[in-house]
């Protein structure tokens, strides 16, 4: 399972995430978030990260031009875009992007079926407050292109991993305070997500 550590606000947390085996780190550029980071600080972190770790930005209120400018300036690989933005908005982006579905009901899981997408619980704050989707919603679904977000913690991974998710996106579940990661929780989550669950997984041989 791929792991993204979101809400990174400082270099030490970013480096710890990379050392623990994170596949991606995320910066939040939503002005109302307690994890807000400036493009300048994001750049200073991006420049010091290993080359195979993806750098992503979460955007809510910016225009396509602003998103492209920030991603280019901060040397980001990917933009997370909430799909309420609409197709015409997405078509104007030059930066590679990942669609984010804020699910209110089980049927929302079928949006963009067949595409890689991030599925999070609907919140007015656009994530980061620990709200979790019912795991039973995903029973019987093809989760191989879904990145699950929202209220994830290490102890939940034993129930999540057998469903075959492509990845997990965690923020509040590995924090001491909002925007500051807990080194032990961070390492435990990534280790558990990367663990071979063998026969527990329906994808195993």
MIKOLSE-118289 format. One record per residue (C-alpha): residue number from 0; residue in three letters; x, y, z. Coordinates in pm, whole numbers, plus 32768, in hexadecimal, padded with zeros to 4 digits. Layout:
<sites>
site k:NUM r:ALA x:X y:Y z:Z .
...
</sites>
This chain:
<sites>
site k:0 r:UNK x:8000 y:8000 z:8000 .
site k:1 r:UNK x:8080 y:8158 z:7FA1 .
site k:2 r:UNK x:8088 y:8256 z:80BB .
site k:3 r:UNK x:8069 y:83CF z:80AC .
site k:4 r:UNK x:80A8 y:84A2 z:81E0 .
site k:5 r:UNK x:7FDD y:85DF z:81BB .
site k:6 r:UNK x:7FE0 y:872A z:8271 .
site k:7 r:UNK x:815B y:8747 z:827B .
site k:8 r:UNK x:81C4 y:889B z:8302 .
site k:9 r:UNK x:8336 y:8871 z:8350 .
site k:10 r:UNK x:8470 y:87CA z:82CE .
site k:11 r:UNK x:84AC y:86E0 z:83F4 .
site k:12 r:UNK x:8354 y:863F z:83D1 .
site k:13 r:UNK x:8385 y:861C z:825B .
site k:14 r:UNK x:84D7 y:8572 z:8285 .
site k:15 r:UNK x:8452 y:8489 z:8392 .
site k:16 r:UNK x:8335 y:8424 z:82AB .
site k:17 r:UNK x:8428 y:83DA z:8192 .
site k:18 r:UNK x:8514 y:8317 z:8274 .
site k:19 r:UNK x:83EF y:8247 z:82F1 .
site k:20 r:UNK x:8393 y:81EA z:818B .
site k:21 r:UNK x:8285 y:82E0 z:8120 .
site k:22 r:UNK x:8243 y:82E2 z:7FA9 .
site k:23 r:UNK x:81C2 y:8448 z:7FA5 .
site k:24 r:UNK x:819F y:8576 z:8084 .
site k:25 r:UNK x:8092 y:867D z:806D .
site k:26 r:UNK x:808B y:87F4 z:809C .
site k:27 r:UNK x:7F45 y:88AA z:80E4 .
site k:28 r:UNK x:7F08 y:89F5 z:8031 .
site k:29 r:UNK x:7DA6 y:8A23 z:80B0 .
site k:30 r:UNK x:7D9D y:8B6E z:8168 .
site k:31 r:UNK x:7CB0 y:8AFD z:827C .
site k:32 r:UNK x:7D79 y:89C9 z:82D9 .
site k:33 r:UNK x:7E48 y:89BE z:841B .
site k:34 r:UNK x:7F4B y:8909 z:8346 .
site k:35 r:UNK x:7F6D y:8A22 z:824A .
site k:36 r:UNK x:80C7 y:8A48 z:81B7 .
site k:37 r:UNK x:8155 y:8B58 z:80D8 .
site k:38 r:UNK x:81E3 y:8B07 z:7F81 .
site k:39 r:UNK x:8334 y:8B89 z:7FFC .
site k:40 r:UNK x:833F y:8A97 z:8121 .
site k:41 r:UNK x:82C3 y:8979 z:8046 .
site k:42 r:UNK x:83DF y:89C0 z:7F53 .
site k:43 r:UNK x:84E4 y:89C0 z:8068 .
site k:44 r:UNK x:8468 y:8866 z:80D0 .
site k:45 r:UNK x:843E y:87DB z:7F6F .
site k:46 r:UNK x:85A4 y:882B z:7F14 .
site k:47 r:UNK x:8625 y:8750 z:8031 .
site k:48 r:UNK x:8555 y:8619 z:7FF4 .
site k:49 r:UNK x:85C5 y:84D2 z:7F4F .
site k:50 r:UNK x:8587 y:84C2 z:7DD6 .
site k:51 r:UNK x:848A y:83A4 z:7DD5 .
site k:52 r:UNK x:839D y:8438 z:7ED7 .
site k:53 r:UNK x:8270 y:84E2 z:7E35 .
site k:54 r:UNK x:8222 y:8644 z:7EA4 .
site k:55 r:UNK x:80B3 y:86A3 z:7E97 .
site k:56 r:UNK x:7FE7 y:87D9 z:7EDA .
site k:57 r:UNK x:7E81 y:87ED z:7F59 .
site k:58 r:UNK x:7DBE y:890C z:7EBF .
site k:59 r:UNK x:7C5D y:8989 z:7EFC .
site k:60 r:UNK x:7C27 y:8AF7 z:7EA5 .
site k:61 r:UNK x:7D3A y:8B43 z:7DA9 .
site k:62 r:UNK x:7D0A y:8B70 z:7C35 .
site k:63 r:UNK x:7DAB y:8A80 z:7B3B .
site k:64 r:UNK x:7EB7 y:8B86 z:7AEE .
site k:65 r:UNK x:7F04 y:8BB3 z:7C5F .
site k:66 r:UNK x:7F1B y:8A3D z:7C93 .
site k:67 r:UNK x:800A y:8A16 z:7B6E .
site k:68 r:UNK x:80E0 y:8B37 z:7BEA .
site k:69 r:UNK x:80F9 y:8AB0 z:7D4C .
site k:70 r:UNK x:8146 y:894E z:7CDA .
site k:71 r:UNK x:8253 y:89C9 z:7BEE .
site k:72 r:UNK x:82ED y:8AB2 z:7CF1 .
site k:73 r:UNK x:82E9 y:89B4 z:7E0E .
site k:74 r:UNK x:835D y:8897 z:7D2A .
site k:75 r:UNK x:822A y:87C1 z:7D67 .
site k:76 r:UNK x:81D8 y:868C z:7C9B .
site k:77 r:UNK x:8061 y:867E z:7CC7 .
site k:78 r:UNK x:7F35 y:8752 z:7D29 .
site k:79 r:UNK x:7E0F y:86C7 z:7DF0 .
site k:80 r:UNK x:7CD2 y:8764 z:7D6B .
site k:81 r:UNK x:7B7B y:873D z:7E07 .
site k:82 r:UNK x:7A91 y:86DA z:7CEE .
site k:83 r:UNK x:798D y:87E0 z:7D47 .
site k:84 r:UNK x:7A70 y:88BA z:7C71 .
site k:85 r:UNK x:79DB y:881E z:7B36 .
site k:86 r:UNK x:7A60 y:8799 z:79EC .
site k:87 r:UNK x:7AA1 y:88ED z:794E .
site k:88 r:UNK x:7B79 y:894E z:7A78 .
site k:89 r:UNK x:7C42 y:880C z:7A62 .
site k:90 r:UNK x:7C71 y:8833 z:78EB .
site k:91 r:UNK x:7D25 y:897E z:7921 .
site k:92 r:UNK x:7E2E y:88E7 z:7A05 .
site k:93 r:UNK x:7F87 y:88A8 z:797A .
site k:94 r:UNK x:7FFE y:87FA z:7AB8 .
site k:95 r:UNK x:7FB7 y:8684 z:7ADB .
site k:96 r:UNK x:7E99 y:865C z:7BCF .
site k:97 r:UNK x:7DE0 y:8561 z:7CA4 .
site k:98 r:UNK x:7C67 y:857A z:7CC6 .
site k:99 r:UNK x:7BE1 y:8584 z:7E2A .
site k:100 r:UNK x:7A82 y:8505 z:7E74 .
site k:101 r:UNK x:79E5 y:857A z:7FBA .
site k:102 r:UNK x:78F1 y:8460 z:7FF3 .
site k:103 r:UNK x:77A2 y:849E z:809C .
site k:104 r:UNK x:7708 y:834C z:8044 .
site k:105 r:UNK x:7777 y:81F5 z:7FD0 .
site k:106 r:UNK x:771A y:823E z:7E66 .
site k:107 r:UNK x:7823 y:834F z:7E5B .
site k:108 r:UNK x:792D y:8240 z:7E5B .
site k:109 r:UNK x:78CD y:81F4 z:7CF2 .
site k:110 r:UNK x:7929 y:8351 z:7C77 .
site k:111 r:UNK x:7A47 y:833E z:7B7E .
site k:112 r:UNK x:7A47 y:81C3 z:7B96 .
site k:113 r:UNK x:7B70 y:8139 z:7ADB .
site k:114 r:UNK x:7C43 y:826F z:7B22 .
site k:115 r:UNK x:7D3C y:82A5 z:7C38 .
site k:116 r:UNK x:7C94 y:8388 z:7D34 .
site k:117 r:UNK x:7CA3 y:83E7 z:7EA2 .
site k:118 r:UNK x:7B66 y:83A9 z:7F6A .
site k:119 r:UNK x:7B33 y:8468 z:80AE .
site k:120 r:UNK x:7A11 y:84A1 z:819A .
site k:121 r:UNK x:794E y:85DE z:8150 .
site k:122 r:UNK x:79A8 y:86F7 z:8240 .
site k:123 r:UNK x:797A y:886E z:8226 .
site k:124 r:UNK x:7AEC y:8893 z:8277 .
site k:125 r:UNK x:7B5A y:87C0 z:814A .
site k:126 r:UNK x:7BF8 y:86B0 z:821F .
site k:127 r:UNK x:7CF5 y:86A4 z:8335 .
site k:128 r:UNK x:7BFB y:868F z:8454 .
site k:129 r:UNK x:7BFD y:8515 z:8480 .
site k:130 r:UNK x:7AA5 y:84C8 z:83F0 .
site k:131 r:UNK x:7A99 y:8364 z:8373 .
site k:132 r:UNK x:79D0 y:82B2 z:8265 .
site k:133 r:UNK x:7925 y:816A z:82C5 .
site k:134 r:UNK x:7A13 y:8057 z:8258 .
site k:135 r:UNK x:78EC y:7F73 z:8207 .
site k:136 r:UNK x:7898 y:805B z:80E5 .
site k:137 r:UNK x:79C3 y:7FCA z:802F .
site k:138 r:UNK x:7968 y:7E5B z:8059 .
site k:139 r:UNK x:794B y:7DC2 z:7F00 .
site k:140 r:UNK x:79D3 y:7EFA z:7E53 .
site k:141 r:UNK x:7B04 y:7F07 z:7D73 .
site k:142 r:UNK x:7BEE y:7FD6 z:7E4B .
site k:143 r:UNK x:7D26 y:7FA2 z:7D79 .
site k:144 r:UNK x:7D22 y:810A z:7CFA .
site k:145 r:UNK x:7CA4 y:81AF z:7E37 .
site k:146 r:UNK x:7D78 y:8273 z:7F2B .
site k:147 r:UNK x:7CBC y:8274 z:8075 .
site k:148 r:UNK x:7CC4 y:83A5 z:8156 .
site k:149 r:UNK x:7C10 y:841E z:828A .
site k:150 r:UNK x:7C48 y:83BC z:83F4 .
site k:151 r:UNK x:7D47 y:82AE z:83AD .
site k:152 r:UNK x:7E12 y:821B z:84CB .
site k:153 r:UNK x:7F01 y:80F7 z:84EB .
site k:154 r:UNK x:7E05 y:801C z:859F .
site k:155 r:UNK x:7D13 y:8037 z:8479 .
site k:156 r:UNK x:7E06 y:7FAE z:8378 .
site k:157 r:UNK x:7DBE y:7E40 z:83C5 .
site k:158 r:UNK x:7C59 y:7E7B z:834C .
site k:159 r:UNK x:7CBA y:7F5E z:822A .
site k:160 r:UNK x:7DD9 y:7EA5 z:8185 .
site k:161 r:UNK x:7D1A y:7D68 z:8123 .
site k:162 r:UNK x:7C35 y:7E40 z:804C .
site k:163 r:UNK x:7D55 y:7E87 z:7F5D .
site k:164 r:UNK x:7D69 y:8001 z:7F61 .
site k:165 r:UNK x:7E76 y:809A z:7E84 .
site k:166 r:UNK x:7ED9 y:8187 z:7F9A .
site k:167 r:UNK x:7E91 y:8234 z:80E3 .
site k:168 r:UNK x:7EA2 y:83A9 z:8128 .
site k:169 r:UNK x:7ECF y:8400 z:8298 .
site k:170 r:UNK x:7EF2 y:854A z:834F .
site k:171 r:UNK x:7E4A y:8572 z:84A3 .
site k:172 r:UNK x:7E7D y:8402 z:84FB .
site k:173 r:UNK x:7FF7 y:8431 z:8517 .
site k:174 r:UNK x:7FFE y:8586 z:85C1 .
site k:175 r:UNK x:8057 y:860C z:871A .
site k:176 r:UNK x:7FA6 y:8752 z:86CB .
site k:177 r:UNK x:7F14 y:87D6 z:8587 .
site k:178 r:UNK x:8031 y:8801 z:8493 .
site k:179 r:UNK x:8137 y:8754 z:856C .
site k:180 r:UNK x:816E y:85E0 z:853A .
site k:181 r:UNK x:81B3 y:84E5 z:864E .
site k:182 r:UNK x:82EE y:8423 z:85EB .
site k:183 r:UNK x:827A y:82DE z:8690 .
site k:184 r:UNK x:811C y:82E7 z:85F9 .
site k:185 r:UNK x:81AE y:8341 z:84A7 .
site k:186 r:UNK x:82A1 y:821C z:84A6 .
site k:187 r:UNK x:819D y:8127 z:852B .
site k:188 r:UNK x:809D y:8184 z:8422 .
site k:189 r:UNK x:818C y:8165 z:82FE .
site k:190 r:UNK x:8220 y:801D z:837F .
site k:191 r:UNK x:80C5 y:7F87 z:83A8 .
site k:192 r:UNK x:8052 y:8002 z:8252 .
site k:193 r:UNK x:8183 y:7F6A z:81AC .
site k:194 r:UNK x:8170 y:7E21 z:826A .
site k:195 r:UNK x:8124 y:7CE7 z:81A2 .
site k:196 r:UNK x:7FD6 y:7C72 z:8229 .
site k:197 r:UNK x:7FF2 y:7B2E z:8169 .
site k:198 r:UNK x:7EB5 y:7A5D z:8172 .
site k:199 r:UNK x:7DED y:7B79 z:8208 .
site k:200 r:UNK x:7DEB y:7C24 z:80B6 .
site k:201 r:UNK x:7CF5 y:7BBB z:7FA9 .
site k:202 r:UNK x:7DFF y:7C1C z:7EAB .
site k:203 r:UNK x:7F02 y:7B29 z:7F31 .
site k:204 r:UNK x:7F4A y:79DE z:7E85 .
</sites>
